[in-house]
């Protein structure tokens, strides 16, 4: 079994299925990997809630603006 020194450890990013490419030097070898830390790129629940509130507010403002523009357009057609 090949031992790996701590200074030889590298940070790797996973693909969309959580897989990490180690490289061809590990081909046909048994590799044991320890996950030391996981950083998430996903926002937490508070960030998601804030983003949802902001999107909801923006949608409401857009809807109101559309109502005004639509009314103006219909009024212009009936003149």
MOWOSUL-V996596 format. One line per field, one symbol per residue. psi: psi as a letter, one per 40 degrees, with the letter a starting at -180 (. if undefined). Layout:
psi->???
This chain:
psi->hhihideeiihiiiaeeeihhdieeehfihhhhhhdihhheiiiddddddddddddddddddddddddddddddddde.
